[in-house]
Every structure is written in C-alpha cells, then in structure tokens.
Amino acid sequence: MSSELAWFKSSYCGDEEFACVEIAWRKSTHSGDEGGECVEVAETTSAVLVRDSKDNSGPHLTFTPAAWEAFVAYARSA
C-alpha cells in the first residue's frame, strides 16, 4: 500500500465542523498508474474499509482487522 493518505470529509457533516468525521484512504501500490483495477484501503481501530479507487463515492467492503490480516496473509501466499 502507498504511504500517501487522501483525507475525505464525511458527507453527513452538515455545517457543524466539530461533528464531522474524516477518514484517510490509501491507494494500493500494486494499482499502477495506467488506470487499471485499483483499490484503496482505510483503517480505523475497529474496521478496515476497502473500495474501488475509481468510484470513491461508491460502496465499500468492511472487514474486522483480524479478517483483513487473514485475507492479506492468504493473498500474499497465493
């Protein structure tokens, strides 16, 4: 994964700044620059979110940190 973070403000913030939530997404280093299949990951203390970088307002997958670690370990071994 890239170490560069892209911060996004929640669309549910309204006008009250203190009620806003931001999350940092980072793009996979395996995505390349040719516009191929790209994924971005955001981590919180209780979840790991994964989305298509070409549709950052679209749906995302949610994993527990343990499930994400197991998936990454399996993907690396395949």
SULMOQUI-V613268 format. One line per field, one symbol per residue. psi: psi as a letter, one per 40 degrees, with the letter a starting at -180 (. if undefined). burial: + if it has 16 or more other C-alpha atoms within 10 Angstrom, else -. A space follows every 10 residues. Layout:
BEGIN
psi: ???
burial: ???
END
This chain:
BEGIN
psi: iiehihhhhi eedaehdeei hiihiiihee daeefahiii ihhadeihih iheegeeaii ihiidddddd dddddde.
burial: ---------- ---------- ----++++-- +------+++ +++---++++ +++------- -++-+--+-- --------
END
